[in-house]
Amino acid sequence: MKVVLSYSGGLDTTVCIPLLKEKYGFDEVVTVTVDIGQPPEEIKEAEKRGKKYADKHYTIDAKEEFVRLLFRLIKANGDYEGYVLGTSLARPLIAEKIVEVAKKENADAIAHGCTGKGNDQLRFENVFYQYGFRVIAPMRELNLTREWEIEYAKQHGIEVPVTKEKPYSIDENLWSRSIEGGKLEDPSFEPPEDIFEWTASPAKAPDEPEKVEIYFEQGVPVAINGERLPGLELIRKLNEIGGRHGVGRTDMMEDRVLGLKARENYEHPAATILITAHRDLEKLVLSRRELKFKKFVEEEWAELVYYGLTNDPLFDALNAFIDETQKRVTGWVRLKLFKGSVTPVARYSEFALYREELVSFDTTAIDQKYAEGFSRFHGLQGRIYREIIKKKE
Ligand code: ARG
């Protein structure tokens, strides 16, 4: 019997390797680490450990595919309750990659290290079940403590990662870094500065603001400050620039799919910069009615991603609408980064629905007298209503 395990290299998933043999009776464990832009050291470490402790290991590079999903997210201004959806969007992609290996390996089951309290179990399993695999979740089924895991790891000759007493649960990819657990579980406890790795403290960020110009083509970012860059590099570069200025921190209460509220901290400089710029450009080129309706579409879109329900037909329908609106989202936005803030300061598009000669204080392109008749009708029903109730007083 063979099982394919979604593998991060951490203590939980490493302990799963002997557990799958001893408690679940598998003869062979194949580990799979999917690269979606985690720090390269983390990928290397996972590969090293997978090769050492499992019977076979795969490292799969899905960075380019993840970037394509992120382009979708940017078009949809992806935002769930203020969260930029990095982990959420990545899970179904990781799951698809695991399934590919499981098929190739003719595996009898797929295992993952998610607990029974979070969203990730749902996002993963929706894909695993789609392909008819038996699913095993040792962390959810066995209720293990960290102490027990460390002891068990030692008994099985597994090196316990010597990270200096890691009190938090971290999940990181190209788009965002999430920090939860430990003392942060108390919402009244302020996050200490040392939980952050991507962003400088806004208070200690440079005293000089930095300007950055983002170019979009049909809703997709293609260049920074005039330099065309492939998506992966563009996002990495903005994480770096934004991080330096303390841009993109979120400390929030989040509603998980199961109904539990959770206290979450995130870092996501590129996400904040790109979505801020993209929204600004949309305001220049989309009509008022498009903008109003798209907000509602975006909310549904984000919820489907958060819930791991991107296989729902509604997701395709929403994307079709979004793509239609993005045909004109071409142009640039200049932003000012300063001590944690991102502010659009200039924008341009050949598709702008804005006309300076119409709105300007300094031109007579439109005869203002035309507004007089409009104004006679504007608010008519309200005026009638006020008249009526005044009479009844
Ligand atoms: N709350 C976020 C989500 O559900 C991030 C979860 C991160 N996972 C983790 N194991 N730290 O998408």
Boltz pocket constraint, residues with backbone or C-beta under 6 A from the ligand:
constraints:
  - pocket:
      binder: B
      contacts: [[A, 85], [A, 87], [A, 88], [A, 119], [A, 120], [A, 169], [A, 170], [A, 171], [A, 178], [A, 179], [A, 180], [A, 254], [A, 264], [A, 306]]
      max_distance: 6.0
